[in-house]
Amino acid sequence: MLGSLLPDSENLEEAFYQAHQFNASVFDPFMGSGTTVGEAAKLGCLSIGRDINPVSHIMVDAALQSYSEKDVRETFHNLEQTAGKRIRYFYSRSLESGETAEVLYYFWVKVVPCPSCDYEQQLFKSRVFSKHAYSKKYPMAHSLCPQCNAINKVKYHDEQAICQNCRETYNPHQGNVTRAGVRCGSCGALFNLIDAVRLLDGPPRHKMYAKMLLYPNGRKSYLPIDAVDEVSYRHAEETLKGLWHHIPNEHLEMGFNTRQVLNYNYSQWHQMFNARQLVSLALLVSEIKKIEQPQLKKLFACLLSGTLEFNNMFASFKGEGTGAVRHMFAHHILRPELTPLEANVWGTPKSSGSFSTLFRSRILRALEYKKNPFELRFTPSRQGRKVFHINKPLNKKIVHKFKDLAGNEAVYLSLGDSAQTDMPDESIDFVITDPPFFDNVHYSELADFFHVWLKKTLGSAYATMCPSTRSDKEVQNGDAKEFSKRLSTILLECRRLLRPNGLLVFTYHHSRFEGWTALYVAVREAGFSINQVHPVRSEMSVSVPIQQSKTPINYDLIFVCRKHNYKTPNPLGKKEMIRIVLEKTHDAVDTLRSAKMKVSLGDIRAIQMGYLLTQLSEMNEISKELQFISGLQQDLDQLAIEQAALSEEKQAFAHKGPPAQLHMFPSR
């Protein structure tokens, strides 16, 4: 954003830690979680965001609203005394000493009957159900005996264990599930898991097999499930009968990201939770409904929405030594979990992903940050130092119509199709955004998971009461031509709104050639040319999709576009254009690797495509540009492979000196 707003003569790395007050207007037509909107507001800009998804709209609205911290804390205290007490009852255990311990986590496993003998199979890929996140340093792990279900301590690398209860010898890393196959422990038959699931009337059922207790002195202990746990769960099932009116009953619709769970016979959103989780969530919904202040009600509804992500039967255990709960969207899909983790929904000071811990880690921290936002400056020792007093506070007045926007102290948020806005021609200085990928994560399908609970909690105060957030006007579409068409209509509106010298800046990457051409067609048909690209790190290295990919894409490309100037066409031929693209790619990859940053083959392909699209924009005739790009596909793919090999060879023989300075910002 600073790269767009500051004059070319400014040193951006120095300017990053200086105070600014801009009078520019910034619009994000795909505002998502509101990053662009918030950053623009911090810089004093007139900040405008729009999204077609109501979950996005309410989340950004709740994040940027102005609140009294006293009122927020009092509201939480009231919830703690009402819903909190009742929820904690379901996760409490009386000890012989008269003290009370709390259950931090219940461990569950899916079970299906063997199609051959009908014997119920517990679906374990491994019998090790808990280990430390840093297992080489802390090798102790816990495994479940396949014979008697006793909990045994093992070393994480042990290939043989002896059960301390029944003396069974077993491999703790070996379960009965291998990929899609299950070996029956009774008759020995090998069957396909999904075939067995399809024989059921509903989703596979679950069985509790272990718990983690937190004692009053702070000690934690793994214990097997006993009769008291079973009675407690049956009590939750009975309590649930009187709370169904607080629980959504919408059905899942078929889609790219819902197909997998529908294949597991999940047909309604509430089936993704067990009875105790549903009771806990229903109690929270019941109490949040009673909050009188509309903005506070919205804030705590969003907090509940965040709690859903960690408290369902698709969440799993990450291990000790880290945030223990791996939330359900770690894979960016709705993937059924064979060994789900049930966390304490209200939570304790030692909990992960609970309502109370998220209140402290998200709401209270956000309130503090909004009062005095900071940036991190990294020191030579690689420790982050907070730099304050360079940003504007983020307690903003929210308006929902452009005509109500007066001055830069308000933020304009709207819900709807960004191809149609109420803003006048040439009223915006910068469009800065992150458009969706056409064939990847379908956000509206995933957002419905939150949408159905927000509707139940807020009722008519919610932006829409439609059964789904899906819209036939959303850009994301598995068909490349339809994706291009819909994206182009929004970019056309952005062109209308932009002032003559305004910039369209967005981030994008894709692994397939089709994804790049779809984007390029949309940009060019909307009347923009691509003037600059720059790679920027986008995903954390611990991201599950990154770790599972053979050639991961670690970088997004920042695209800088202007309204197209129909000047004299660029006469460059194929050979010369490839030479320029390879030269620019080589320089970018060398710069990144000299700063000791990983660059994969997937990254090289993406960077290469970005520079190609920049060169193509100079041709000034879109039909020829598209012919040109399709003819280069095989050449560029082979050249990317060769360049990756050359870069790795060069890096291997390079002198291992201090990393070169990485120039963070592109020229504008």
N, C-alpha and C positions, 0 to 999 in steps of 0.2 A: 504494500500500500504506500509506504514511504517512497519507494522507487517510482511510483506513479505520480505522487503529489509534489515531490521536490524538484527544483530545477536541476538540469544536468550537471551544473557546476558544483553541486553539493557532494560532500563525501558521505555516502550513505551509512557506512559503518560508524562514523562519528555521530551522525545525525540520529542514529537509532536510540542513543541514550540521552538525547536532548529533548526539552519540552517543545511542543508545537501547538499551534492553533490555526487550523485551516478553515477556510470558508467554502471549501468544495463540497459538492453533493456526491454521495456514493450509493449505488443501487446494487443489490444482490437479488436476482430473480429466482435463484435456487437457494434460499437462505439456510435450509437444513437446520443445524443446531445454532446458527446465528453467529458464527465466528467473524465473518466479514462485518456484520452489523455492529457487533460489539467493538471490534478493533477500530472501525471508522469513528464510532462515538468517542472512544478514548482519545482520538486525535483531534476532537472538536469538530468533525465533519457533520454535515447534514446527512444522517444515516437512514437508509430506506431498505427494508427487506420484504420480500414477498415469497410465498410458497403455496403450492397447490394442496399440500398435505396438512390437515388440521393439527396433527401431533406436533409437527414442526412449529406451527404458528403459536400454539399455546405454550410450548416449551420456551421459545424465545421471549414471548410476552412475559412469562413468569420470571425469567432470568433477569430481564432488564428493568422491571418495575422497581419503584422506590418503596421501601418497607421501613417500618419502625422495628428495630432489633428487639426492643422490649416486647412488642406485640407478637413477634415471631417466637420468641422464647416462651412467652406465656401460653401461646397456642400449643406449642409442643408439650409443655408441662401438663396441660389439660388432657392431651391425647395419652400421655404417659400414665396419668391417673385413671383413665377410663379403659381404652382399648389395650394399652400397654400392660396393665395389671392382668387382664384376662388372658392375653396372649402368653405372657410369661408363665402363667399357671400350667400351660400345656408343655412347657420345656423345663419344668422344675422337678427335682427329685429330693425326697426327704432322706437324710442320712441317719445312721444309728446314733450319731452324736447329738441329734436334734437339730443340726444345721441343715441348710438347703443347698444343694448343688444345682447347677444349671446345665442342661444339655446344650452344648455348642452346635453339634452336628449329629444327624442320623444318617447312616449309610444304608443305601437301598440297592437292590439289584432287580433287573427285569427277569421274569420267569415266563416260559412258554412250555406247553406239553409236547413231548416227543410225538410226532405223527405216527410212529410205529407202535409204541407201547403205552403212550399217554402219560408217561412218568414226567413230572414237572422238572424242567431244567433251569437252573439258575445260570444266567448268561454272563459268565466271567471271561474276559480275554486274559486276565492275569489274576492270580490269587493275592497279589500284593495290592492292597487297597489304600495304603498310606505310606508315603516316604517324604523325606525332606527335600525341599526345592534344590538344595545344594548337597546332593547325596554323597558326593565324594568326600566332602568335609564332615558331613553328619550321616554316616552309613546306616543307622538304625531305621528299620522299616517294620510295618505290621502286615501280616498276611492271614488269610482265612483258610483253615483246614478244609479240604474238599470232602472229608469223611464225616466230621462231627461239627463243623462250623465254629470251632474254637479259634480264638485270636492268638497268634504266635508272633513273637518278636524274631525278626531275621535281619541279616545284613542285605542291603539292597542288591548286591551282586551275587548272593547265594543262589546256587542252582539246586540245592537240596535242603529240606527242612524236616524236622521230626516234631510232630504235634505233641505238645506238652500234656494234652488231655487224653488222646486215644492212641498215641505212639505211631500214628500213620506217617510214613515217609512220602514226601511229595515234592515236586518242583514248584516253588512259590510263584514263579513267573509264568507257569503254564495253566491256562484255563481250558474251558471246553469250547470256546468260540475262536475260530480262526477265519478272519475275513468274513465271508458271508455264510460260512458253514458252522454247524453245531454238532458235536459228538455227544450222543446220549450216554449218560453215566450209568444207565440201567441196562439197556439192551445192546449198546455199542453202535447203534445205527448213526450214520452221518446224514444230516438233513440240512436243507437250505433255510436260513432263518426267516427270510421274508415269506417263503411258502408256508411255514408254520404259523406266522402271524396272520396271514390271509385266511386261515381256517378259524380264527377267533371271531367272536361277535363284536368286539371292541378292541381298544389298545391293549397291549400286554399288561398284565398286572405286575405289581412290585412286591418285594419282600424286604423287610428290615433285617439287617444282619449284624450291625454294630452301631455304637454311639461313642461320642467323645464327651466326657463330663468335665466341667470346670468347677473345681472345689473352691470354697470360700478363701482358702489361702493362696489361690492362683494356680495351683497344680492342675494339670490336665491328665486325663486317663482314658484309654480305649477299653471299652467293655462290650461283651456280647449283649444282644437283646434278651431281656427277661420278661417274666409275666407282667411286671409293673408297666413296662413299656407297651405291651400289647393292650392292657386295660386302658392306659392313657390314650392310645390311638383310637380305640373303640369309643371312648368318651368324646373325642373330637368328631367322630363320624355321627354320633347322636346329636351333638351340638349343631352340626352343620345343617340338620334338617330344618331348623328354625331360622336359618340365615340365607337361604337360597335367593331371596329377593334382593340381596346385595351383591349377587354374583352374576356376571354376564352369561348369557346363554346363546350368543351368536354362533353360527356355524362357520367353519373354515371354507374358503372358496379355493378351487383348483388354481394353481399358478406355478411359476418357475420355482419359487422358494417354498411353496407349501406342498408340492407334489410328494416329497419324501415322507412327511408326517401323515399325509392322507393315506399313503401306502401302508403305514403302521396302524391304520384304523382310527386315528384321531380325527374326529369330525367336528368337535366344538372346542373353543379356546379354553374353557375351564378344565378340560380333561388333561391339560398340561401340568396340573397341580394335584397334590394329594389332599386328603380331607383336612389334615391339620393346617396345611398351608392355606387352604380355602377359608377355613374358620378364621385364621389370623387376618387374612386380607379383607374378609367381609366385616370383621370388627373394626378395622381401620376405615373402610369405606363408610360404615355407619356413623362413625364419629366425625370424619371429615365433612360429611354432608351437613353437619350441624354448625360448622363454622360460619359466622354471620358475615364477616368482611369478605366480599367477593375475591379480592386479590389474594388474601391469605388462604382462602379455600383453594384457589387455583395453585398457589405455591405448594401446599401440602398434597394436593392431588398429583402434582408433578413429582413430588418426593415419593409418593406411593408408587407412581409409575416407574421410577428408577429402582425401587425395591423389588418390583416384579421380576426384573432381569436376573436377579441373584437368587430368587426364592421360588423355584419351580422344579419340576422333575426332568428338566433338560440341563440343569446346572450340574457341575461335577467338582471333584476335589482336586485342587492344584497341588496340595501338599503343605507341610508345615514350613515356616520360615518365609512365607510370602502371604499375600492376600489369599485366604484358603479357598474361596469360592471362584471357580471358573464360570463366568456368567454364560447364559444360553446363546449369546450371539458372538462368542469368541471365534466361531467358524464363519460368521456372516451368513449363516443359513439356519433353518429350523431342522436341526439334526437330532433324532431321538438318541438319548443317552442310555447305554446299557447299565451303567452303575451310577445312578444319580445321587446327588448329595442334597439332603434337606438341612438347611441352616435354620438357626433360631431366628424367626421372622422379626421379633422385636429387637433382640440382640443384647449383648453384654459389651463391656469395654474391650473384650478379647474377640469379638465377633467380626465377621467379614460380610459385607453386603447386606446388613440388616437395616431396618427402618431407623433405629436410633443412631447407629454408626454413620449411616449416610446423612442423617441430619447434621451431625457434627462435621463430617468430612466434606460435605457438599454445601449445605445451606449456610452454616455458620462461616465457613471459610469463604464462601461466595460473598456474603454480606461484608466481611472484612475487606476482601479484595475490591469490591465495588466502591467502597469508601476511598481507598487509596491504591489504585492499580499499580503494579510494578512490572518491570521486565527483568530477566535474568542476565547478568553479565558473568561470563566465565573467566576465572582467574587462571594464572599459569599452573596452579596446583589442580586445575580442573574442577574446582568447587564453584557452585553457583552463588553469586552474590546478588541480592535483590536491590534494584535501583528504583527508588520511589520519586514522586513529585515530578514526573515527566508526562503523565497522562491525566486526562480529565476524569473525574469520578463518573461512575456508571449508574447512578441513581437517576433514571430518566423518566420523563413523562411520555407515555405511550399514546400515540394517536392512530386512528384506523381509517382516516380519510386524508387525502393530500391537502385539501383545502383547510384542514385544521392544523397543518404544520406551519408553525411560526417560529423562525429562528432555529438555531442549532441545539437548543436545550432539550428538544423532543426527538423521539425516534418514531418513524412512520412504519408500522407493520401492517401488512394486509394478507388476507387469505384468498387464494384464487389462481386462475390461469395467468401466468406472467406474459402471455401473448396479448393480453388485454389489461391495460392499467388506466387509472384515472389521472395520470400525470401529463402535463402539456409537452408539446414538441420542444426539443433541445433544452430540457430543464435539468439534465444530469451531466456531471463532469466525468464520472468514472463508473463503469460497470465492472465489478470485481466479484467473481463467482467460481463455483465448482460444479459443473453440470454432471448429471448422472451418466453412468456407462450404459450403453444400450442393451447389452446381453449379460450383465453381471448381476450384482445384488439388486433385487427389486424392492426398494425401500417401502413402498406402500403395502406390499404383502407382509413385510415384517412389522411395519408400524401398526397394523391392525391388532397385533398382540397387546399393544398399549392402548390403542383407540377404544377397544370395547370396555376397558376398565375406567378410562377417563369419562366415557359417556355415563357409565353407571354411577360414578362419583359426583360428577358435576351436573348431570341432567341438562336442562335447557340452557344453563350458563355456558355449556360447551359450544364450540363454533358450529358443529354439525352433528346431527343425530343419525346420519346415514349408517347403514350396517358395516360399511367398509370405507377405508380411505382411498381405495382405488378409484381412478378416474380415467375416462377415455381420452382426456386431454393431457395426461401426464406424458412427459417426454420419453421416459424409459419404455423401451419396446424391443422385443427380441428380433424384429424385422428391421434390418439396417436402413432400408428406404423409408420406412415409417418413422424410425428414430430421427433420421436426417430431416424429414419433413417437419416433425413436431419441434425439434430443436431450432430449425431455421425460422419458424414463426415467432419464437420467443426472441431470437437474435434480431429479427426484423424490427420487433417492438423496441428492443434496446437501441437499435440504430436510429429509430425515430426520436427516442428520448435523449440520445447523446448529443452534446454540443459538437460543432464542426471539428474541433481538435481533441475531442474526448477519446478516452481509451476503453477498449474492451479487454479485460485481463481475466484469464481463467486457467485452471489447472486440469490436466487430463493425462491419462496413460492407458494403453491397451496392449494386450498381447497378440491380437490378431490384426492382420492387414485390413480386414473388413471394418474393424472398429475405427481405424484411422481415416479410411476413405469416407465413412459415414459422417465423421466429425467434419472433415474438410469440406464436403459438399454443403453441409449446413452453414458453415462459416462463410463460404464464398457466395452461396445463393442469397444469404442475408445482406450481402454488400460490404463485407469486411475483407481486408487482406491481413495476412500474418506477417508482422514486422520483426518479431524477435521471439526466440524460445530460450528457456533456461531450465536445466534440471535441478530439482530440489528434493531432498529426502522426504518421503511421504509416509512410509509404514515403519513402525518399530520393528527391530530385528526379531523380537520375541513374538510377533504376530503369528498366529496359527497358520493363516494362509501363506505367509512368507516361508515359514519353516517347512511346509508340506510341498511347496512348489519346487520342481527340478530346476527351472530357470526363473527365479522370482524377479519381479519388477519392484525395485526398492525406491524408485524415483518417480515423481510426477514431473511433467513438463509445465512450466509456466508459459502460457501463450500470451503475447502482447499484440493486440490487433487495433487497427484504425479503420475508419470508413474508407472504402476502396477508392483510390485515385486512379481513374482510367487514363494512365499515361501511356507512353510508347511501350509496346510489349518488349519483354526481355528476350533477346535472340539466342540465349544459351541453348546449346544442344545437349543431348543425353550425356555424352562423355564429359563435357565440362561441368555439367550440373552434378554428376556423381563425384567428380574430383572435389568440388567445393563442399559437398555434403560430407564426404569422408574426412576431409581436412578439418572441418568444424567438429565432427564427432570425435576424431582423434584428439584434438586439443581439449575438448570437454572431459573425455575419459581420463586423459593424462592428468588434468588438473584435479579431478576427484581422487584418483588413485595416489597422487603425490601427497594428498592430505590424509592418506591411509583410510580412505573410504572404499567399501566394497562396491564393485561394479560387475554385475552379472551379464551374461549374454542377453537376457531379456532386457536389461537396462540399455545395453548398446543398441539393440534393435529400436527401442523406444526413442532414444536420443537421436538416432539416425533419422527416424521418421519425422521427428520434429523439425530438423534442419531441412529435410526434403520439402516438407509442406511450406516452409518459409520461402524456399527458392521457387516453388511452383506458383506462389502468389504473385510473383513478378511477371508471369506470362500473360496475364490480363485477358485470358480467354478460357473460361471454365471447361468447356467441352474438350479442348486440347489438353488442358491440365489433367483431366481425368484419364484420358487416353495415355498420357505420359506416365502417370503414377501406376497404372495397371501394368504397363510394359516393364516397369522397373522392379516389380515385386521379387522375382527370383534372383535377379542380380544383387539387390540389396540384402536379401537374406543370406546369400553366400558370402557377401562382403562383410556382413556383421560377424559371421562365424570366424572368418579369417582375421578380422580386426580384434576380436576377443582373444584369439590365440596369440596374436602378435603382442597385444597389451600385456597379457599374463607373462609371456616370455621376457619382455622388456622389464617388467616389474621384478621378476625373479632375479635378474642380473643387475638390477639398479643398486647403486650405493645406498646403504641403509643409514642415511643421515636424518636430521630433524625434518618433520613434514613441512612441505612448502606451504606458504600462505594460501588459503582457499579464498578466492574472491567471491564473496557471498552473493553479490547483486549483479544482475545483467545491466549492460548499458541500455538506455531507454530510447 
